[in-house]
Amino acid sequence: MTVAVTGDQTRVEASAPRRELLLVTGMSGAGRSTVGNALEDLGWYVVDNLPPQMLRPLVDLSRHTGETIPRVAAIVDIRGGKLFADVQQELESLRGTDDTRVLFLDATDAALVRRFESVRRPHPLQGDGTLLDGISAERARVAELRSQSDLVIDTSELNIHQLAMLVAEHFAAVDEPTTRVTILSFGYKYGLPSDADHVADCRFLPNPFWVPELKPLTGMDPRVSDYVLGLPGAREFIDGYVEALRPVLDGYGRENKRHATIALGCTGGKHRSVAMAEELKARLSVLPGIAVSVKHRDLGRE
């Protein structure tokens, strides 16, 4: 914030938060959609096929939202037709007013031809000519913009996962977790969760359901949690499971798998799986680059 002094009064003014604007552009077929999806996963507000003339209104709109959308990415390319001709003028007006960067995606002619042929679509500038005619025309039109870009990524030899990883390296927030993990407790009697990446069975532990004073409680209650974690094998299981998950979560980070669901089940999803899920959350939350949340799917069901 800034402090302004007027006469004998001191006024504290909050500085307007600085916005990040990323202009994503480049050759058609070079991976703009993949980059847009990766940026959305990183928390950016992404607008595809935006006319350059709308860049300033978009930035102004983001300012009025407070902290809601501080990072905005706009995908601007020759699909805008004649409107695209104003992109450099509009970009120049934004330089210096916000943290504005330009990402240019490029690829070899051979790679672009291969990609267009695989999806059986014409190049936007192809007209009555060939794919190479369209690619050549586009290169000429974006040459100056490419030279003014802050970052150029050649995607010729990259698959979609490698490109997404590069985007994360360059545009993730400093404190952005590598992988978001959801720990899900569930009851086998209600069926396996269809979206689980890993499933662990807690039915090897005695069921607190058969302990009269614990039956009406849940695994969220300390009395149930202490009982479950005090059972033979419970803590040994958690210790071993955390160690087994460490290389898996590290690998997810390297492969840009940003979301994972780990499910723990018991008979009804009320006692053992709930207590074990809460304990696993506490253990995984201390790992670097991991953001952990817990959900109890069947808690409260009869």
C-alpha positions, 0 to 999 in steps of 0.5 A, a space after each residue: 500500500 502507499 501512504 499519502 500525507 496531506 497537511 496534518 493528516 496521514 491517509 493510507 491508500 491501498 495500491 491497486 493490485 498489479 495485473 498479469 496479462 499474457 498474450 498467447 499467439 503464434 502459428 495455427 496448429 502450434 498448440 494454442 489450445 493445449 497452452 490455454 488448457 494448461 494455463 486454466 489448470 494453473 489458475 489463469 483466466 483464459 479467453 480464446 480467440 479474443 479480438 485484439 481490440 478487446 484486450 484493454 476492456 478485458 484488463 479493465 474488467 479484471 481490475 474491477 474484480 479485485 483479487 478475483 482474476 489477477 492473471 488473465 491470458 488472452 489467445 489472439 491469432 489470425 482467426 480474428 481476420 482483419 481485426 488481427 492487424 491491430 494486435 501490435 498497436 493494442 499490445 503496445 498500449 498495454 506495455 508498462 501499464 500491467 505485467 504484460 507478456 507475449 508467448 509465441 508458439 511456433 513449429 516447423 512447416 513439416 510439423 504443422 502440415 502433419 497436425 493439420 492433416 491429422 485433424 483434416 482441417 484446412 489452414 485458416 489462410 489456405 484459401 484455394 491454395 495448399 497447406 504450405 501456402 497458408 502456413 507461409 502466409 501466416 508466417 509473414 503476417 506474424 513475423 514482427 509479432 514473433 520478434 517482439 515476443 517475450 517467450 518463443 516455444 517451438 512445439 515441433 517435437 513436443 507432445 501435449 504433456 510436455 508442452 503443458 509442463 513447459 507452460 507450468 515451468 514458466 507461468 505457474 505462481 511461485 506458491 502454486 502446488 504441483 499436484 492437488 490431491 483429494 483424499 476420498 473416504 467411501 463405503 464399499 456397500 455404496 460402490 467404488 468411486 469411479 474417479 479414484 486414481 488409487 483405492 486402499 481398503 481399510 476393512 482389514 481393521 476391526 469395525 468400530 460399528 460393533 463397539 456400542 459407544 462408538 457406533 453412533 459416532 463417525 471417524 471425525 470424532 477423536 474417540 473413533 479416530 484414536 480407536 482406529 489409529 490405535 488398532 494393530 496395523 493401522 499406523 504401520 499401514 499409514 506409514 507404508 502408504 505414505 512412503 509408497 505414495 511419495 514417488 507416485 506424487 513426485 512422478 505426477 509432478 514431473 508428468 504434469 498430472 495436476 489432480 489426483 484422487 486417493 480413495 480409502 474405503 471401509 464397509 459403510 464409509 463412516 468410521 475406519 475410512 474417515 479416520 484413516 483419510 483424515 490421518 493420511 491428509 495430515 501426513 501428505 499435507 507436509 509434502 512439498 508441492 502438494 495441496 491436499 483436501 479431504 472429502 467423505 463421500 458417504 458420511 451421513 448416509 444410512 
